[in-house]
Amino acid sequence: VNTVIERDVALVDIAAITFTEAAASELQARIRIAFEQRAAEESTSPAVRERCRQALVDADRASISTVHGFASRILSEFAIAARLPPRVTVLDEVSSQLAHERRWERFVDRLHADPANEELLYRAAVLDVPLTERYAGQGSFKQVAAAFAQNWDRLVDIDLGDVGEPLVEFDFSAFDTAIDALESIAATCKDPADKLSGHIRQECLPSMRDVAAIEDPYRKLRLFASGLRWSKAGGGKKDSWELRHIEVRGDIGAVNDAVVEVCATVTSQVVERLWRLTAREVLAAARTRRNDGGLEFHDLLVLARTVLRDSGEVRRSLHERYRHILLDEFQDTDPIQIEVASLIASEPSDQQPLDWREHVVPDGGLFFVGDPKQSIYRFRRADIELFLSARAAFGATTDSGGGPIRLTTHFRTVR
C-alpha cells in the first residue's frame, strides 16, 4: 500500500507472494480495505486519492497470491514458450494423491508383466524389499516414488543408466572362506574340553556347513536375510589357544559379517535397479502431465523456472511488468521459488547465471519477510542456509538505503 501511495507504483506492477491460499485471500482483503480507508480520509490529497481509486480498480488483476498461483499465472501467459497445451488445469493435493496412486498401481503391474523384471522382483521378494507397504509404518518404494515426484526436477540431470543389464550372480564365497578360516582356527585349540572350542565345533560349524551346503541360492539368501547369525558365546581359556581367545570369537563374527555382506551386496543391486526404474517412471509421468496440461503444484514451480531460464524474452517481459516482488514467509521458501523471483527481478540479459546468487537485482526489486526461527517446512526444501544466502546476496545496504530491517515488535505473547 505504501509503495503505491508513496512511490506512485501501480498495484499491477507489484507481485505479492505469500504462503497459503488463506493468507493470500486475507492479504487481498486487507489491501483493498486499506485503499478504501485512505481514499475516504478527508486529509488525503487528490493525487493520493486517485492512486487509491486506481489501485481498487486494479485489485482484481493484481498478482497477490501463493507462489504456486504466481507460477500458474506465468505459465498461462507464456504457455507456448513453456511448451504447454492451450488448456492447463492444476490438480489439487487430493487429486494429485489419487493420480499418484493410480500411476503407481499401473507401474507395478507393468513391472510384473515384463519378463525382463522376473529376476529382479524375485530377489526383491526374497530379501523382503517391498514395492508397496503391507502394514502401517513400513517403508516401501511407493514412498520413494512419492518423494521423487515431489523432487522430480532433481532427477533430470542424473544418469539413470541401463536398467536392462542382467543382475550380478550371487556370490557366497566370502561366507565359505570365513567358515574355512573358523574351522582352521578351531583346530588350533589344545584343550578338547575348552568351552569356546566346544561351542565352535558342536554348535557353530555344523549349522554353518549345513547352510553352506544348500544348493538353492535363493533359499540360502532367504536364510541370510531372515537374520541368520551365530552367537560368539563366552568362555575359553587363553592358554588353550595359539591365538587370543577373543580373536577366535572374532572369527565367528567374521562369518556373521560375511552373511551381512552378501545380503547388503544383493540388496544394493536390487534397490539401485528399482530406484532407477522408479525414477524413470516419475520423469515419464512429469512429461505426460506437461503434454496433457494436467499439472501438479511442483510442476508449476519447475516449469515456471524452466521458461524463465530458457527465454530471455519472458524474463524481460516480466521484469518490465513487476517492478517489485514481495515474498512473505521467506523462511519456508525453497530454492526454486527464490530463483523464479530473482530471474524476474534481476536486470534482463540474454544469458542469466544459473546460480541465483549471481543475479544482479536493482534496489527494491526484491523484498523478503521471514523469521528463520519459524522455519517448519524442511520437506519443501526450506533451509536456513537458503535464508542466509538470500540475505547475503540481496540484503546488503546500498547507497540508496535498503538492507535488512529487524521487526522486533510482535503480538503473540505477553512480556
C-alpha positions in Angstrom: 0.0 0.0 0.0 2.8 2.4 0.9 4.6 1.5 -2.3 1.5 2.5 -4.4 0.8 5.7 -2.4 4.3 7.0 -1.6 6.1 5.9 -4.7 3.4 6.1 -7.3 3.8 2.5 -8.4 0.7 0.8 -9.9 -0.6 -2.1 -7.9 -0.4 -4.3 -11.0 3.3 -3.6 -11.1 3.8 -5.4 -7.8 3.8 -9.2 -7.1 3.0 -10.0 -3.5 3.5 -13.7 -2.8 2.6 -15.4 0.5 2.4 -19.0 1.7 -1.2 -20.2 1.8 -4.4 -19.6 -0.1 -5.9 -18.3 3.2 -3.1 -15.9 3.7 -3.4 -14.6 0.1 -7.1 -14.1 0.5 -6.6 -12.2 3.7 -3.9 -10.1 2.1 -6.1 -9.1 -0.8 -8.9 -8.1 1.5 -6.7 -6.1 3.8 -5.1 -4.2 0.9 -8.4 -3.4 -0.5 -9.7 -2.1 2.8 -6.5 0.0 3.3 -7.0 1.7 0.0 -10.7 2.3 0.7 -10.0 3.8 4.1 -7.2 6.0 2.8 -9.3 7.3 -0.1 -12.1 8.2 2.3 -9.9 10.2 4.6 -10.5 14.0 4.4 -6.8 14.7 4.8 -5.9 12.6 1.7 -4.6 14.7 -1.2 -6.3 14.4 -4.6 -3.2 12.7 -6.1 -3.1 10.1 -3.4 -6.9 9.6 -3.5 -6.6 9.0 -7.3 -3.9 6.4 -6.7 -6.1 4.6 -4.2 -9.0 4.6 -6.5 -6.9 3.2 -9.3 -5.5 0.6 -7.0 -9.0 -0.5 -6.2 -9.8 -0.8 -9.9 -6.6 -2.9 -10.4 -7.1 -5.0 -7.3 -8.7 -8.0 -9.1 -5.8 -8.0 -11.6 -3.0 -7.7 -9.1 -0.6 -10.6 -8.5 -1.4 -11.2 -4.9 -1.3 -15.0 -4.5 0.6 -18.0 -3.4 3.9 -18.9 -5.2 2.0 -21.7 -7.0 -0.6 -19.2 -8.1 2.1 -16.8 -9.3 3.8 -19.6 -11.2 0.5 -20.7 -12.8 -0.1 -17.1 -13.9 3.3 -17.1 -15.6 2.7 -20.4 -17.4 -0.8 -19.4 -18.5 0.6 -16.2 -20.1 3.6 -17.9 -21.7 2.1 -21.3 -22.4 3.7 -21.5 -25.9 7.2 -20.7 -24.6 6.7 -23.2 -21.8 5.6 -25.8 -24.4 2.3 -26.4 -22.7 -1.1 -27.2 -24.4 -3.7 -24.4 -24.7 -5.7 -25.7 -21.8 -3.9 -26.2 -18.5 -5.5 -27.4 -15.3 -3.9 -27.6 -11.8 -4.6 -30.7 -9.7 -5.2 -30.1 -6.0 -3.5 -32.2 -3.4 -6.2 -34.8 -3.2 -6.4 -35.2 -7.0 -2.6 -35.4 -7.1 -2.5 -38.1 -4.5 -5.2 -40.1 -6.3 -3.3 -39.7 -9.6 -0.1 -40.9 -7.9 -1.9 -44.0 -6.5 -3.2 -44.9 -10.0 0.2 -44.3 -11.6 1.9 -46.5 -9.0 -0.6 -49.3 -9.5 -0.1 -49.3 -13.3 3.7 -49.1 -12.8 3.8 -52.2 -10.5 1.5 -54.0 -13.0 3.9 -53.3 -15.8 6.9 -54.4 -13.7 5.3 -57.8 -13.1 4.1 -58.2 -16.7 7.6 -57.7 -18.1 9.6 -61.0 -18.2 12.8 -58.9 -18.0 12.0 -58.0 -14.4 11.3 -61.5 -13.2 14.7 -62.0 -11.6 14.7 -58.5 -10.0 11.2 -58.9 -8.5 12.0 -62.5 -7.3 15.2 -61.2 -5.5 13.2 -58.3 -4.0 10.6 -60.8 -2.6 13.4 -63.0 -1.2 15.0 -60.0 0.5 11.7 -58.6 1.6 12.2 -55.3 -0.3 8.6 -54.1 -0.6 7.2 -52.2 -3.6 4.1 -51.3 -1.6 3.8 -51.2 2.2 2.0 -54.2 3.6 1.3 -52.7 7.0 1.3 -49.2 8.6 4.7 -47.6 9.1 6.6 -49.9 6.7 8.8 -48.1 4.2 8.3 -49.0 0.5 9.2 -48.0 -3.0 5.8 -46.4 -3.3 7.0 -43.9 -0.8 10.2 -43.5 -2.7 8.2 -42.7 -5.8 6.2 -40.1 -3.9 9.4 -38.4 -2.7 10.8 -38.5 -6.2 7.6 -36.9 -7.6 8.0 -34.0 -5.2 11.5 -33.5 -6.4 11.4 -34.8 -10.0 13.4 -31.8 -11.3 16.4 -33.2 -9.4 16.2 -36.4 -11.3 16.6 -34.8 -14.7 20.4 -34.5 -14.5 21.0 -37.9 -13.0 22.4 -40.7 -15.3 19.8 -43.4 -14.7 22.0 -45.9 -16.6 20.9 -49.1 -18.4 18.2 -50.8 -16.3 18.2 -53.8 -18.8 21.6 -55.2 -17.8 21.5 -58.7 -16.1 21.8 -58.7 -12.4 25.1 -60.0 -11.0 25.1 -63.6 -9.9 25.1 -64.4 -6.2 28.5 -64.7 -4.6 28.7 -66.7 -1.4 32.5 -67.1 -1.5 33.1 -64.7 1.4 30.8 -66.8 3.6 32.6 -70.1 2.6 36.0 -68.5 3.2 35.0 -67.3 6.6 33.8 -70.8 7.6 37.1 -72.3 6.4 39.0 -69.8 8.5 36.9 -70.5 11.6 37.4 -74.3 11.2 41.2 -73.8 10.8 41.4 -71.7 13.9 39.3 -74.2 15.9 41.8 -76.9 15.1 44.5 -74.9 17.0 42.8 -75.4 20.4 45.0 -77.6 22.6 42.2 -78.4 25.1 39.3 -80.5 23.8 37.3 -79.6 26.9 37.6 -75.8 26.2 34.1 -74.3 26.2 34.7 -72.0 23.3 36.1 -74.9 21.2 33.1 -76.9 22.1 30.8 -74.1 21.0 32.5 -73.7 17.7 32.7 -77.5 16.9 29.3 -78.6 18.2 27.1 -75.6 17.5 28.6 -73.2 15.0 30.4 -75.3 12.4 27.8 -78.0 11.8 25.0 -75.5 11.2 27.3 -73.2 9.2 28.2 -76.2 6.9 24.6 -77.1 6.6 23.8 -73.6 5.3 26.8 -73.5 3.0 25.7 -76.9 1.5 22.3 -75.5 0.4 22.3 -75.6 -3.4 19.4 -73.3 -4.0 20.9 -69.8 -3.9 17.5 -68.2 -3.2 16.8 -70.4 -0.3 20.3 -69.6 1.1 19.7 -65.9 0.5 16.4 -66.1 2.3 18.1 -67.6 5.3 20.7 -64.8 5.3 18.0 -62.1 5.0 16.0 -63.6 7.8 18.6 -62.6 10.4 20.7 -65.8 10.5 23.6 -65.2 12.9 25.8 -67.3 15.2 26.5 -66.5 18.8 30.1 -65.7 19.7 29.4 -67.2 23.2 31.8 -66.7 26.1 34.3 -68.9 27.9 37.5 -70.1 26.5 40.9 -70.2 28.3 43.6 -68.2 26.7 46.2 -70.9 27.5 44.2 -73.4 25.3 44.6 -71.3 22.1 47.5 -70.3 20.0 45.7 -67.0 19.4 43.9 -64.9 22.0 40.5 -66.4 22.6 38.9 -63.0 21.9 40.3 -63.1 18.4 38.8 -66.6 18.0 35.4 -65.2 18.8 36.1 -62.6 16.2 36.3 -65.3 13.6 32.7 -66.3 14.5 31.9 -62.6 13.9 33.6 -62.8 10.6 31.1 -65.4 9.4 28.3 -63.2 10.6 29.8 -60.3 8.8 30.0 -62.3 5.6 26.3 -63.0 5.9 25.6 -59.3 6.2 27.9 -58.5 3.3 26.2 -61.0 0.9 22.8 -59.6 1.9 24.0 -56.0 1.5 25.5 -56.6 -1.9 22.4 -58.3 -3.4 20.1 -55.8 -1.7 22.1 -52.9 -3.0 21.8 -54.2 -6.6 18.0 -54.7 -6.2 17.4 -51.3 -4.6 19.5 -49.5 -7.2 17.7 -51.2 -10.1 14.3 -50.4 -8.5 15.0 -46.8 -7.7 16.3 -46.2 -11.3 13.1 -47.8 -12.7 11.1 -45.7 -10.3 12.9 -42.5 -11.3 12.3 -43.2 -14.9 8.6 -43.7 -14.2 8.4 -40.5 -12.3 10.1 -38.5 -15.0 7.8 -40.1 -17.7 4.8 -39.1 -15.6 6.0 -35.5 -15.3 6.4 -35.3 -19.1 2.9 -36.8 -19.6 1.4 -34.2 -17.3 3.2 -31.4 -19.2 1.9 -32.7 -22.5 -1.6 -33.2 -21.2 -1.7 -29.9 -19.3 -2.8 -31.5 -16.0 -0.2 -30.1 -13.7 0.6 -30.6 -10.0 1.9 -27.9 -7.7 5.5 -28.9 -8.0 5.2 -28.9 -11.8 4.1 -25.3 -11.7 7.3 -24.2 -10.0 9.6 -26.3 -12.1 8.1 -25.3 -15.4 7.9 -21.6 -14.5 11.6 -21.7 -13.6 12.4 -23.5 -16.8 10.6 -21.0 -19.1 12.4 -18.1 -17.2 15.7 -19.8 -17.6 15.3 -20.6 -21.2 13.6 -17.4 -22.6 15.2 -14.0 -22.4 12.0 -12.6 -23.9 9.9 -14.0 -21.0 12.4 -12.6 -18.4 12.4 -9.1 -20.0 8.6 -9.0 -20.3 8.1 -10.0 -16.6 10.9 -7.7 -15.4 9.3 -4.7 -17.1 5.9 -5.6 -15.6 6.8 -6.4 -12.0 8.9 -3.5 -10.5 8.7 -5.0 -7.1 8.4 -8.7 -5.9 7.5 -9.2 -2.3 7.9 -12.6 -0.7 6.2 -13.4 2.6 7.1 -16.3 5.0 10.6 -16.4 3.3 11.9 -18.9 5.9 9.8 -21.5 4.1 10.8 -20.6 0.6 12.6 -23.2 -1.4 15.4 -22.7 -4.0 13.1 -22.9 -7.0 10.9 -20.1 -5.6 13.8 -17.7 -4.9 15.2 -18.5 -8.4 11.9 -17.6 -10.1 11.7 -14.4 -8.1 15.3 -13.4 -8.8 15.1 -14.3 -12.5 12.2 -11.8 -12.8 13.6 -9.1 -10.6 17.2 -9.1 -12.0 18.4 -6.9 -14.8 17.4 -8.6 -18.1 20.1 -10.2 -20.1 20.2 -12.9 -22.9 22.0 -15.3 -20.7 21.4 -15.3 -16.9 23.8 -17.1 -14.5 22.4 -20.4 -13.3 23.2 -19.6 -9.7 20.6 -17.1 -8.5 23.1 -15.7 -6.0 24.9 -14.1 -9.0 21.8 -12.3 -10.4 22.0 -8.5 -10.4 18.8 -7.2 -8.8 18.1 -3.4 -8.8 17.4 -1.8 -5.4 13.9 -2.5 -4.3 13.4 -5.3 -6.8 13.1 -8.0 -4.2 11.6 -7.7 -0.7 11.5 -10.6 1.8 9.9 -11.1 5.1 10.8 -14.1 7.2 12.0 -15.5 10.5 14.5 -18.3 10.3 13.4 -19.5 13.8 9.9 -20.3 12.4 11.0 -22.5 9.5 9.0 -25.7 9.7 8.7 -26.9 6.1 12.0 -28.7 5.5 10.2 -31.3 3.4 9.6 -28.5 0.9 13.4 -27.9 0.7 13.1 -24.9 3.0 16.5 -24.4 4.6 18.1 -21.9 6.9 21.1 -21.8 4.6 18.9 -20.6 1.8 17.5 -17.8 4.1 21.1 -16.7 5.0 22.3 -16.9 1.4 19.5 -14.7 0.1 20.1 -12.2 2.9 23.8 -12.1 1.9 23.0 -11.8 -1.8 20.2 -9.3 -1.8 20.2 -7.7 1.7 23.3 -5.6 1.6 22.9 -2.0 2.5 23.3 0.3 -0.6 23.9 4.0 -1.2 20.2 4.5 -1.6 19.4 2.7 1.6 17.9 -0.7 2.0 19.4 -3.6 3.8 17.9 -5.9 6.5 15.3 -4.4 8.8 14.6 -6.2 12.1 10.9 -6.4 13.2 11.3 -6.5 17.0 7.7 -5.9 18.0 5.3 -8.9 17.9 1.8 -9.7 19.2 2.0 -13.4 20.0 3.0 -13.3 23.7 3.0 -11.1 26.7 6.3 -9.9 28.1 
